[in-house]
Amino acid sequence: MAHHAHPASWLFSARADGDLAIDAADIDATRARLLAAAGGPGVAWNWLRQVHGADVVVADAPGQHQGTEADALVTAHPGVPIAVQTADCAAVVLTSAEGVVGVAHAGWRGLAAGVLPATVSRMRSLGAGDVVAHVGPMIGPECYEFGAEDLATVVDVLGPEVRGRTSEGASALDVPRAIDTALSDAEVVLGDVTPGCTACDHDRWYSHRARRETARMAAVVWATP
């Protein structure tokens, strides 16, 4: 489903939209079809080879970044699609009234490394004022059992409220809460949040954690003139 709030448009894909993994068959055609259906520009996407870090790259033209190693993209240019891929990690689209937009791949390592504040900082360096976040589908704590050492790493950065429990009572990471905290710390307004859990809803989303699926959803955003 596409979202439009001038001066930006964005969408979060679902299983029904097809496989948006960077090495998927007919990926260029799938991207073009998805963007056309949303009324987007008929140009090449910027996409990343994601490494679960906090590096942010700037896209100045369509197709400028195709496989750059990073976990977030920003652009201040209208009609330049920027995208990340997910299957349990969250995709966070960031928009501003000034037409500067961003998108970040936010898994636990990226959240601990500071990918969201880094993305917001880069947007503001390009002229963004107030930034609004729109959060895509992700795994919920009820399905995300998490080891004590890795959980402590995230807690050290984002606080104890990111601790959760699975549906069976095991220790878990609450990724939605972690994202809320990181956005609040970066003074970002929270907009739309996609409800549900990627691991629970097989019919709607892909999940690497629950089903070891290699297919991916995508989040794509572009500034509008």
C-alpha positions in Angstrom: 0.0 0.0 0.0 1.4 3.4 -1.0 1.3 6.4 1.3 1.4 10.0 0.0 2.1 13.1 2.2 3.5 15.9 0.1 6.4 16.3 -0.5 7.0 12.5 -0.2 5.5 9.1 -1.1 6.5 5.7 0.2 5.4 2.1 0.4 6.1 -1.1 2.3 5.7 -4.2 0.2 4.1 -7.4 1.3 4.3 -11.1 0.3 1.7 -10.6 -2.3 4.0 -8.0 -4.1 6.7 -10.7 -4.7 10.3 -11.2 -3.7 12.3 -8.0 -3.4 15.6 -9.6 -2.3 18.4 -8.1 -4.2 19.3 -11.3 -5.9 15.7 -12.4 -6.7 14.7 -13.5 -10.2 13.3 -10.6 -12.3 14.0 -8.2 -9.5 14.2 -5.1 -11.8 10.8 -5.9 -13.2 9.3 -6.5 -9.8 10.7 -3.1 -8.6 9.3 -1.3 -11.6 5.9 -2.9 -11.3 5.7 -2.1 -7.6 6.6 1.6 -8.1 4.4 2.0 -11.1 1.4 0.7 -9.2 2.1 3.3 -6.5 2.3 6.1 -8.9 6.1 6.4 -8.5 8.7 7.5 -11.0 9.7 5.0 -13.7 13.4 5.1 -12.8 16.0 2.8 -11.2 15.9 2.3 -7.5 18.8 3.0 -5.1 19.3 -0.1 -3.0 22.0 -1.5 -0.7 23.9 -4.6 0.3 22.9 -4.4 3.9 25.5 -5.3 6.6 23.6 -4.6 9.9 25.6 -1.4 10.6 25.0 2.3 10.8 26.5 3.6 7.6 24.3 6.1 5.7 24.8 7.0 2.0 23.4 9.9 0.1 21.7 9.3 -3.3 21.7 12.2 -5.7 20.3 10.4 -8.8 18.2 7.3 -9.7 20.2 4.1 -9.6 23.3 5.7 -8.1 23.7 3.1 -5.3 23.0 -0.5 -6.4 24.8 -2.7 -3.9 26.7 -0.2 -1.9 27.4 -1.7 1.6 25.4 0.4 4.1 22.1 0.2 6.0 20.4 3.5 5.2 19.9 5.9 2.3 18.9 9.6 2.2 18.1 12.0 -0.7 17.2 15.6 -1.1 16.3 15.2 -4.8 12.7 14.6 -6.0 11.9 11.5 -8.0 14.9 9.5 -6.6 13.7 6.2 -5.2 15.7 4.9 -2.2 15.0 1.4 -0.7 15.9 -1.2 1.9 14.9 -4.9 2.2 13.6 -6.7 5.3 12.2 -10.0 6.5 11.8 -9.4 10.3 14.1 -6.4 10.8 12.1 -3.1 10.5 12.3 -0.7 7.6 11.9 2.9 8.8 10.9 5.5 6.3 11.8 9.1 7.3 10.2 12.2 5.7 10.4 15.9 6.2 8.5 19.0 5.0 11.7 20.2 3.3 11.5 17.2 0.9 14.6 15.4 2.3 13.7 11.7 2.8 15.5 8.7 4.2 15.0 5.0 4.7 16.8 2.7 7.2 17.2 -1.0 7.7 16.8 -1.4 11.5 17.7 -4.8 12.9 19.1 -5.3 16.4 22.7 -4.7 15.4 21.9 -1.6 13.5 19.8 -0.3 16.3 22.6 -0.9 18.8 25.1 0.8 16.3 22.8 3.9 16.0 21.5 3.6 12.4 18.4 5.6 13.1 20.0 8.7 14.7 22.7 8.5 12.0 20.1 8.6 9.3 18.2 11.5 10.9 21.5 13.4 11.3 22.4 13.0 7.7 18.9 14.2 6.6 19.3 17.3 8.8 22.7 18.0 7.2 20.8 18.1 3.9 18.3 20.6 5.1 15.6 18.6 6.9 13.8 20.2 9.8 11.3 18.2 11.7 11.5 14.5 10.7 8.5 12.1 10.8 9.1 8.3 10.9 6.8 5.7 9.3 7.6 2.1 10.4 7.2 -1.0 8.4 6.4 -4.6 9.5 8.8 -6.3 11.8 9.0 -9.3 14.2 7.3 -8.9 17.6 8.8 -9.8 21.0 6.4 -12.7 21.3 8.4 -14.4 18.5 11.9 -13.1 19.1 13.7 -15.1 21.7 17.0 -13.4 22.4 20.3 -14.3 24.0 21.3 -12.5 27.2 24.6 -11.2 25.9 23.2 -9.7 22.7 20.2 -8.3 24.6 22.5 -6.6 27.0 24.2 -4.9 24.1 20.9 -3.3 23.0 19.9 -2.5 26.5 23.2 -0.6 27.0 22.3 1.7 24.1 18.5 2.0 24.3 17.6 1.1 27.9 15.9 -1.7 29.8 12.5 -1.1 28.3 13.6 -3.0 25.2 13.6 -6.2 27.2 10.6 -8.4 26.3 9.1 -11.9 26.7 8.1 -14.4 24.1 4.7 -16.0 24.1 6.3 -18.9 26.0 7.9 -16.6 28.6 11.5 -16.6 27.3 13.7 -13.5 27.2 13.1 -11.5 24.1 14.0 -8.3 22.3 11.2 -5.9 21.8 12.2 -4.4 18.5 9.1 -2.1 18.2 10.0 -0.6 21.6 13.7 -0.3 20.6 12.7 1.7 17.5 10.3 3.9 19.4 13.1 4.7 21.9 15.7 5.4 19.2 13.4 7.7 17.3 12.4 9.6 20.5 16.1 10.0 21.3 16.6 11.5 17.9 13.7 13.9 18.3 11.7 12.3 15.5 7.9 12.3 15.4 6.3 8.9 15.1 3.9 8.6 12.2 2.3 5.4 10.8 3.3 2.1 12.4 2.5 -1.1 10.6 0.7 -3.4 13.1 1.4 -7.2 13.4 4.3 -9.5 13.5 6.2 -10.9 10.5 6.8 -14.2 12.2 3.1 -14.7 13.1 1.5 -13.6 9.8 2.7 -16.1 7.2 0.1 -15.0 4.6 1.1 -11.3 4.7 4.9 -11.2 5.2 8.1 -13.0 4.8 10.1 -14.1 7.9 13.7 -15.2 8.1 13.6 -16.0 11.8 10.4 -18.0 11.8 10.5 -19.8 8.4 14.1 -19.2 7.2 12.7 -17.6 4.1 15.2 -16.0 1.7 12.7 -13.7 0.1 12.4 -10.1 1.3 10.0 -7.2 1.5 11.0 -3.7 0.5 10.4 -0.2 1.8 10.9 2.5 -0.8 10.5 6.2 -0.5 10.8 9.1 -3.0 10.4 12.8 -2.6 7.8 14.4 -4.8 8.1 17.7 -6.7 
